[in-house]
């Protein structure tokens, strides 16, 4: 449900922004990440990325899809905290994804000068 998904992301953006600006780091996980600085947030994004990759491998080998969803949610959340550090939100990412609908993946990569993926 697209509208439902957008609403969840909007609400999460609002909670993250509020906690970044006003919450006590000893009482809020988001505030504690922010208080630790960008490096702490980036370390969490990297950690969650690794856990998501492991969960994907386990899903492929053993069918553990619930763990993959859980880890992906953790990764998305930490990416949203990272974006908020730069006063960006999920809406900025959604806007970029919408822009790409009219481009093929290869054409979009060419606009960035990115090398093609290796299969």
MINU-135130 format. One line per 2 residues: number of its first residue (from 0); for each residue x, y negated, z negated of N, C-alpha, C, O, CB. Coordinates in Angstrom, 2 decimals, always signed. Atoms other than C-alpha are relative to their C-alpha. Glycine has a CB too. Example, Ala and Ser with C-alpha at 12.3 -4.5 7.8 and 13.67 -1.06 7.14 Angstrom:
<recs>
0) +0.89:+1.19:+0.00:+12.30:+4.50:-7.80:+0.90:-1.20:+0.00:+1.94:-1.18:-0.66:-0.99:-0.03:-1.25 ~ -0.82:+1.19:+0.06:+13.67:+1.06:-7.14:-0.77:-1.09:-0.73:-0.26:-2.20:-0.90:+0.41:-0.46:+1.42
</recs>
This chain:
<recs>
0) +0.85:+1.19:+0.00:+0.00:+0.00:+0.00:+0.89:-1.24:+0.00:+1.48:-1.59:-1.02:-0.96:+0.00:-1.23 ~ -0.86:+1.16:-0.16:+1.84:-3.06:+1.29:-0.31:-1.12:-0.96:+0.61:-1.67:-1.57:-0.11:-0.50:+1.39
2) +0.35:+1.09:+0.91:-0.09:-5.64:-0.74:+0.35:+0.37:-1.43:+0.84:-0.46:-2.19:-1.49:-0.35:+0.11 ~ -0.33:-0.45:+1.36:+0.33:-3.58:-3.90:+1.49:-0.03:-0.25:+1.94:-0.43:-1.32:-0.53:+1.40:-0.23
4) -1.45:+0.00:+0.14:+4.05:-3.20:-3.29:+0.51:-1.43:-0.15:+1.36:-1.71:-1.00:+0.66:+0.69:+1.21 ~ -0.42:+1.40:+0.08:+4.47:-6.93:-2.69:-0.33:-0.59:-1.36:+0.46:-1.36:-1.91:-0.66:-0.82:+1.10
6) +0.40:+0.51:+1.32:+2.60:-7.68:-5.91:+0.94:+0.52:-1.09:+1.32:-0.23:-1.98:-1.45:+0.41:-0.32 ~ -0.93:-0.55:+0.98:+4.83:-5.34:-7.92:+1.34:-0.72:+0.08:+1.91:-1.09:-0.95:+0.19:+1.53:+0.22
8) -1.28:+0.69:-0.16:+7.95:-6.95:-6.47:-0.10:-1.45:-0.49:+0.82:-1.95:-1.14:+0.44:+0.04:+1.46 ~ +0.18:+1.37:+0.45:+6.57:-10.45:-7.09:-0.02:-0.09:-1.52:+0.61:-0.96:-2.11:-1.30:-0.58:+0.56
10) +0.06:-0.01:+1.47:+5.77:-9.60:-10.71:+1.37:+0.29:-0.60:+1.77:-0.34:-1.58:-1.01:+1.05:-0.49 ~ -1.33:-0.33:+0.51:+9.20:-8.05:-11.22:+0.95:-1.18:+0.18:+1.75:-1.48:-0.71:+0.55:+1.24:+0.71
12) -0.79:+1.22:-0.20:+10.86:-11.12:-9.70:-0.27:-1.01:-1.11:+0.66:-1.59:-1.66:-0.30:-0.62:+1.37 ~ +0.38:+0.99:+1.02:+8.95:-13.32:-12.15:+0.53:+0.39:-1.38:+1.02:-0.46:-2.11:-1.53:-0.15:-0.06
14) -0.50:-0.47:+1.29:+9.89:-11.19:-15.17:+1.51:-0.18:-0.07:+2.04:-0.66:-1.08:-0.39:+1.49:-0.23 ~ -1.46:+0.13:-0.02:+13.56:-11.11:-14.17:+0.39:-1.47:-0.13:+1.27:-1.80:-0.93:+0.59:+0.59:+1.31
16) -0.32:+1.44:+0.06:+13.63:-14.90:-13.60:-0.25:-0.55:-1.39:+0.56:-1.32:-1.91:-0.83:-0.78:+1.04 ~ +0.32:+0.50:+1.35:+11.97:-15.56:-16.95:+1.03:+0.48:-1.01:+1.47:-0.29:-1.86:-1.41:+0.46:-0.42
18) -0.95:-0.55:+0.97:+14.33:-13.28:-18.84:+1.42:-0.51:+0.23:+2.20:-0.63:-0.71:-0.01:+1.51:+0.06 ~ -1.32:+0.57:-0.27:+17.41:-14.65:-17.10:+0.12:-1.38:-0.64:+1.17:-1.75:-1.16:+0.25:-0.09:+1.51
20) -0.06:+1.37:+0.47:+16.50:-18.15:-18.16:-0.27:-0.21:-1.47:+0.20:-1.18:-2.05:-0.94:-0.79:+0.75 ~ +0.49:+0.33:+1.34:+14.97:-17.79:-21.59:+0.16:+1.09:-1.05:+0.02:+0.81:-2.24:-1.40:-0.34:+0.09
22) +0.01:-1.10:+0.96:+15.40:-14.39:-23.21:+1.32:+0.10:-0.77:+2.38:-0.30:-0.29:-0.29:+1.32:+0.71 ~ -1.16:-0.25:+0.85:+17.77:-13.48:-26.01:+0.72:+1.24:+0.50:+0.10:+2.30:+0.63:-0.44:+0.17:-1.50
24) -0.74:-1.17:-0.50:+20.53:-11.16:-24.72:-0.04:+1.20:-0.93:+0.13:+2.34:-0.49:+1.43:-0.38:+0.24 ~ +0.08:-1.14:+0.92:+20.18:-9.05:-27.86:-1.37:+0.68:+0.04:-1.54:+1.77:-0.50:+0.31:-0.45:-1.42
26) +1.35:-0.55:-0.04:+16.49:-8.48:-27.13:-0.46:+0.34:+1.42:-1.52:+0.95:+1.58:-0.97:-0.97:-0.61 ~ +0.40:-0.22:-1.39:+16.40:-8.29:-23.30:+1.16:+0.58:+0.79:+2.26:+0.03:+0.81:-0.48:-1.32:+0.64
28) -1.02:-0.64:-0.83:+18.32:-5.95:-21.02:+0.42:-0.93:+1.13:+1.62:-1.07:+1.41:-0.52:+1.33:+0.57 ~ -0.32:+0.91:-1.10:+18.09:-8.43:-18.12:+0.86:-1.15:-0.50:+1.86:-1.51:+0.13:-1.29:-0.54:+0.65
30) -0.79:+1.11:+0.56:+19.36:-11.27:-20.31:+1.40:+0.47:-0.38:+2.37:-0.27:-0.23:-0.71:-0.59:-1.24 ~ -1.32:-0.51:+0.37:+22.20:-9.06:-21.55:+0.88:+0.20:+1.24:+2.08:-0.05:+1.19:-0.12:+1.33:-0.77
32) -0.76:-0.10:-1.25:+23.24:-8.32:-17.95:+0.47:-1.38:+0.44:+1.63:-1.56:+0.80:-0.87:+0.66:+1.11 ~ -0.33:+1.37:-0.41:+23.13:-12.03:-17.12:+1.09:-0.58:-0.90:+2.02:-1.23:-0.41:-1.26:-0.90:-0.05
34) -0.98:+0.50:+0.96:+25.08:-12.87:-20.27:+1.39:+0.61:+0.28:+2.41:-0.04:+0.05:-0.45:+0.31:-1.45 ~ -1.26:-0.68:-0.31:+27.75:-10.35:-19.18:+0.66:-0.51:+1.28:+1.81:-0.19:+1.56:-0.23:+1.47:+0.13
36) -0.55:+0.59:-1.21:+28.23:-12.25:-15.92:-0.20:+0.85:+1.24:-0.65:+2.00:+1.17:+1.45:-0.26:-0.19 ~ +0.20:-0.66:-1.29:+28.19:-11.33:-12.27:+0.73:+1.34:+0.07:+0.18:+2.30:+0.61:+0.47:-0.90:+1.12
38) -0.73:-1.26:-0.08:+30.87:-8.64:-12.65:-0.76:+1.14:-0.69:-0.76:+2.26:-0.20:+1.38:-0.15:-0.63 ~ +0.77:-1.05:+0.70:+28.71:-6.75:-15.17:-1.18:+0.44:+0.85:-1.48:+1.64:+0.93:-0.49:-0.52:-1.38
40) +1.13:-0.34:-0.86:+25.72:-6.92:-12.85:+0.46:+0.83:+1.19:-0.17:+1.83:+1.53:-0.72:-1.28:+0.49 ~ -0.51:-0.74:-1.16:+27.79:-5.76:-9.88:+0.44:+1.41:-0.38:+0.26:+2.34:+0.40:+1.16:-0.75:+0.64
42) -0.37:-1.34:+0.47:+29.17:-2.85:-11.90:-1.23:+0.88:-0.14:-1.19:+2.06:+0.19:+0.75:-0.08:-1.34 ~ +1.24:-0.78:+0.14:+25.59:-1.78:-12.66:-0.55:+0.37:+1.38:-1.04:+1.49:+1.57:-1.06:-0.80:-0.80
44) +0.46:-0.31:-1.35:+24.64:-2.02:-8.97:+0.83:+1.15:+0.58:+0.28:+2.07:+1.18:+0.08:-1.25:+0.92 ~ -0.87:-1.07:-0.49:+27.65:+0.14:-8.08:-0.31:+1.32:-0.69:-0.39:+2.36:-0.04:+1.47:-0.37:-0.21
46) +0.32:-1.21:+0.75:+26.84:+2.63:-10.83:-1.31:+0.61:+0.48:-1.40:+1.82:+0.71:-0.08:-0.31:-1.51 ~ +1.31:-0.51:-0.44:+23.21:+2.91:-9.77:+0.06:+0.49:+1.45:-0.65:+1.43:+1.81:-1.07:-1.10:-0.14
48) -0.17:-0.47:-1.37:+24.28:+3.26:-6.12:+0.55:+1.43:+0.00:+0.05:+2.29:+0.72:+0.94:-0.94:+0.79 ~ -0.57:-1.34:+0.11:+26.42:+6.25:-7.03:-1.00:+1.02:-0.50:-1.08:+2.13:+0.02:+1.20:-0.03:-0.91
50) +1.01:-0.92:+0.54:+23.64:+7.81:-9.09:-1.08:+0.31:+1.03:-1.60:+1.42:+1.07:-0.64:-0.58:-1.27 ~ +0.99:-0.21:-1.05:+21.23:+7.34:-6.19:+0.53:+0.95:+1.06:-0.20:+1.82:+1.55:-0.40:-1.34:+0.64
52) -0.61:-0.90:-0.98:+23.64:+9.05:-3.79:+0.02:+1.44:-0.52:-0.28:+2.37:+0.23:+1.42:-0.45:+0.34 ~ -0.01:-1.35:+0.60:+24.02:+12.01:-6.16:-1.40:+0.57:-0.02:-1.60:+1.75:+0.28:+0.58:-0.04:-1.43
54) +1.39:-0.46:+0.02:+20.24:+12.21:-6.54:-0.46:+0.41:+1.40:-1.21:+1.37:+1.54:-0.92:-1.10:-0.56 ~ +0.36:-0.36:-1.38:+19.87:+12.25:-2.74:+0.60:+1.35:+0.38:-0.05:+2.17:+1.02:+0.47:-1.10:+0.98
56) -0.63:-1.30:-0.27:+22.35:+15.12:-2.48:-0.76:+1.11:-0.71:-1.00:+2.17:-0.13:+1.49:-0.01:-0.44 ~ +0.75:-1.01:+0.75:+20.47:+17.01:-5.19:-1.38:+0.23:+0.60:-1.87:+1.36:+0.61:-0.13:-0.42:-1.46
58) +1.30:-0.16:-0.66:+17.17:+16.35:-3.43:+0.15:+0.86:+1.25:-0.69:+1.71:+1.53:-0.62:-1.38:+0.37 ~ -0.23:-0.79:-1.21:+18.63:+17.77:-0.22:+0.28:+1.46:-0.32:-0.17:+2.35:+0.39:+1.16:-0.59:+0.79
60) -0.40:-1.36:+0.33:+20.06:+20.83:-1.94:-1.03:+0.76:-0.82:-1.22:+1.96:-0.65:+1.30:-0.02:-0.75 ~ +0.87:-0.68:+0.95:+17.48:+21.54:-4.62:-1.44:-0.53:-0.02:-2.26:-0.05:-0.80:+0.58:-0.12:-1.37
62) +1.36:+0.53:-0.06:+14.39:+19.51:-3.75:-0.38:-0.89:-1.17:-1.57:-1.06:-1.44:-0.96:+1.11:+0.09 ~ +0.27:+0.83:+1.19:+14.71:+17.22:-6.82:-0.35:-1.42:+0.43:+0.43:-2.35:+0.23:+1.23:-0.02:-0.96
64) +0.41:+1.30:-0.53:+12.79:+14.34:-5.28:-0.36:-1.02:-1.07:-0.15:-2.21:-0.88:-1.17:+0.18:+0.93 ~ +0.40:+0.94:+1.06:+11.50:+12.81:-8.52:+1.21:-0.77:-0.53:+1.12:-1.96:-0.80:-0.69:+0.75:-1.15
66) -1.22:+0.66:+0.47:+15.06:+12.07:-9.65:+0.48:-1.03:+1.02:+0.96:-2.10:+0.65:+1.12:+1.04:-0.28 ~ -0.38:+0.95:-1.04:+15.78:+10.41:-6.31:-0.84:-1.27:-0.08:-0.32:-2.38:+0.04:-0.15:+0.65:+1.39
68) +0.88:+1.17:+0.14:+12.78:+8.12:-6.74:+0.39:-0.81:-1.23:+0.46:-2.03:-1.17:-1.48:+0.44:-0.09 ~ -0.39:+0.67:+1.24:+13.81:+7.32:-10.33:+1.29:-0.80:+0.19:+1.37:-1.96:-0.19:+0.18:+1.02:-1.13
70) -1.29:+0.67:-0.20:+17.38:+6.47:-9.35:-0.10:-1.14:+1.00:+0.56:-2.16:+0.85:+1.05:+1.00:+0.46 ~ +0.19:+1.08:-0.96:+16.26:+4.43:-6.36:-0.68:-1.19:-0.67:-0.34:-2.34:-0.38:-0.84:+0.49:+1.20
72) +0.64:+1.09:+0.74:+13.98:+2.41:-8.65:+1.04:-0.75:-0.85:+1.02:-1.98:-0.91:-1.14:+0.55:-0.91 ~ -1.07:+0.64:+0.78:+16.99:+1.75:-10.93:+0.88:-0.86:+0.90:+1.23:-1.98:+0.53:+0.85:+1.06:-0.72
74) -0.84:+0.74:-0.94:+19.06:+0.66:-7.92:-0.70:-1.26:+0.47:-0.10:-2.34:+0.47:+0.37:+0.87:+1.20 ~ +0.75:+1.18:-0.45:+16.34:-1.66:-6.60:-0.06:-1.05:-1.11:+0.17:-2.23:-0.86:-1.42:+0.40:+0.44
76) +0.09:+0.93:+1.13:+15.89:-3.19:-10.06:+1.30:-0.77:-0.17:+1.29:-2.00:-0.28:-0.35:+0.76:-1.29 ~ -1.29:+0.67:+0.20:+19.59:-3.92:-10.46:+0.37:-0.89:+1.17:+1.01:-1.93:+0.98:+1.10:+1.04:-0.23
78) -0.20:+0.88:-1.15:+19.76:-5.32:-6.93:-0.83:-1.27:-0.16:-0.39:-2.36:+0.22:-0.36:+0.72:+1.31 ~ +0.84:+1.18:+0.23:+16.89:-7.65:-7.86:+0.62:-0.91:-1.05:+0.54:-2.13:-0.93:-1.41:+0.42:-0.43
80) -0.69:+0.82:+1.00:+18.80:-8.79:-10.95:+1.18:-0.72:+0.67:+1.41:-1.90:+0.41:+0.51:+0.89:-1.20 ~ -1.11:+0.62:-0.72:+21.81:-9.44:-8.70:-0.49:-1.16:+0.85:+0.09:-2.24:+0.83:+0.72:+1.04:+0.88
82) +0.56:+1.07:-0.83:+19.69:-11.46:-6.28:-0.39:-1.21:-0.85:-0.14:-2.35:-0.47:-1.22:+0.51:+0.78 ~ +0.44:+1.08:+0.88:+18.25:-13.48:-9.16:+1.16:-0.85:-0.49:+1.00:-2.04:-0.74:-0.76:+0.57:-1.19
84) -1.19:+0.76:+0.40:+21.77:-14.48:-10.18:+0.31:-1.10:+1.01:+0.94:-2.11:+0.67:+1.21:+0.94:-0.13 ~ -0.24:+0.97:-1.06:+21.88:-16.36:-6.86:-1.27:-0.77:+0.35:-1.37:-1.40:+1.41:+0.54:+0.71:+1.24
86) +1.29:+0.66:-0.19:+18.34:-17.74:-7.23:-0.69:+0.48:+1.27:-1.33:-0.29:+1.98:+0.18:-1.51:+0.05 ~ +0.68:-0.67:-1.10:+17.11:-15.29:-4.59:-0.99:+0.99:-0.61:-0.94:+1.28:-1.81:+1.01:+0.72:+0.96
88) +1.00:-0.94:+0.49:+14.22:-12.84:-4.87:-0.28:+1.07:+1.04:+0.28:+1.06:+2.14:-1.30:-0.74:-0.38 ~ +0.40:-1.04:-0.94:+12.68:-9.81:-3.25:-0.65:-0.62:+1.23:-0.57:-0.05:+2.32:-0.96:+1.00:-0.67
90) +0.64:+0.66:-1.14:+10.74:-12.23:-1.03:+1.03:-0.36:+1.08:+0.73:-0.29:+2.27:-0.75:-1.28:-0.46 ~ -1.06:+0.31:-0.96:+14.02:-13.28:+0.59:+0.40:+1.24:+0.79:+0.66:+1.16:+1.99:+1.23:-0.59:-0.72
92) -0.36:-1.25:-0.67:+14.84:-9.65:+1.38:-1.14:+0.46:+0.91:-0.89:+0.91:+2.03:+0.34:+1.10:-1.04 ~ +1.16:-0.38:-0.82:+11.31:-8.93:+2.64:-0.05:-0.85:+1.26:-0.33:-0.35:+2.35:-1.31:-0.14:-0.81
94) -0.01:+0.90:-1.15:+11.54:-11.97:+4.91:+1.05:+0.45:+1.03:+0.78:+0.45:+2.23:+0.28:-1.44:-0.44 ~ -1.04:-0.49:-0.91:+14.80:-10.65:+6.37:-0.42:+1.30:+0.67:-0.19:+1.48:+1.86:+1.33:+0.20:-0.76
96) +0.46:-1.26:-0.59:+13.31:-7.19:+6.88:-1.08:-0.26:+1.05:-1.09:+0.37:+2.10:-0.53:+0.95:-1.09 ~ +1.04:+0.34:-0.97:+10.27:-8.72:+8.60:+0.62:-0.55:+1.28:+0.16:-0.22:+2.38:-0.98:-1.02:-0.60
98) -0.68:+0.56:-1.16:+12.60:-10.66:+10.91:+0.55:+1.11:+0.90:+0.57:+0.97:+2.12:+1.12:-0.95:-0.44 ~ -0.63:-1.09:-0.75:+14.22:-7.39:+11.95:-1.00:+0.89:+0.75:-0.58:+1.69:+1.58:+0.80:+0.84:-0.93
100) +0.98:-0.84:-0.68:+10.96:-5.79:+13.11:+0.05:-0.15:+1.51:-0.24:+0.80:+2.23:-1.39:-0.32:-0.49 ~ -0.03:+0.22:-1.44:+11.42:-7.33:+16.54:+1.33:+0.38:+0.64:+1.51:+0.21:+1.84:-0.29:-1.44:+0.29
102) -1.32:-0.39:-0.51:+14.99:-6.04:+16.89:+0.20:+1.49:-0.18:-0.27:+2.08:-1.15:+1.12:-0.78:-0.71 ~ -0.42:-1.38:+0.24:+16.32:-2.57:+17.41:+1.13:-0.05:-1.03:+1.76:-1.10:-1.19:+0.47:+0.71:+1.34
104) -1.08:-0.04:+0.98:+18.78:-1.51:+14.73:+1.34:-0.34:+0.62:+2.14:-1.05:+0.01:+0.06:+1.36:-0.63 ~ -1.27:+0.28:-0.66:+21.66:-1.63:+17.20:+0.10:-1.47:+0.40:+1.17:-2.07:+0.28:+0.18:+0.88:+1.23
106) -0.01:+1.42:-0.37:+20.66:-5.10:+18.45:+0.20:-0.87:-1.23:+0.92:-1.86:-1.18:-1.31:-0.39:+0.72 ~ -0.15:+0.78:+1.23:+20.39:-6.38:+14.87:+1.44:+0.04:-0.47:+1.98:-0.99:-0.87:-0.94:+0.54:-1.10
108) -1.40:-0.11:+0.41:+23.86:-5.06:+14.03:+0.89:-0.83:+0.90:+1.86:-1.43:+0.44:+0.45:+1.46:+0.01 ~ -0.80:+0.77:-0.95:+25.24:-6.71:+17.16:-0.05:-1.49:-0.35:+0.93:-2.21:-0.15:-0.49:+0.23:+1.44
110) +0.11:+1.42:+0.37:+23.95:-10.09:+15.93:+0.90:-0.33:-1.18:+1.29:-1.48:-1.37:-1.45:-0.36:-0.33 ~ -0.87:+0.20:+1.17:+26.06:-9.62:+12.79:+1.46:+0.32:+0.33:+2.36:+0.04:-0.47:-0.48:+0.87:-1.18
112) -1.36:-0.43:-0.34:+29.11:-8.28:+14.63:+0.42:+1.22:-0.81:+1.61:+1.47:-0.97:+0.97:-1.13:-0.23 ~ -0.30:-1.17:+0.82:+28.85:-5.13:+12.48:+0.33:+1.18:+0.91:-0.28:+1.35:+1.96:-1.19:+0.33:-0.93
114) -0.30:-1.20:-0.79:+30.43:-1.92:+13.76:-1.17:+0.98:-0.08:-1.85:+1.01:-1.11:+1.31:+0.67:-0.48 ~ +1.08:-1.00:+0.06:+27.94:+0.86:+14.64:+0.33:+1.05:-1.05:+1.49:+1.32:-1.35:-0.21:+0.67:+1.39
116) -0.19:-1.08:+0.96:+27.40:+3.60:+12.08:+0.65:+1.19:+0.69:+0.44:+1.44:+1.87:-1.35:+0.41:-0.64 ~ -0.63:-1.22:-0.52:+29.46:+6.72:+12.53:-0.87:+1.17:-0.41:-1.18:+1.34:-1.59:+1.47:+0.17:-0.54
118) +0.83:-1.17:+0.30:+27.35:+9.86:+12.78:+0.85:+1.20:-0.30:+0.32:+2.28:-0.58:-0.94:+0.31:+1.15
</recs>
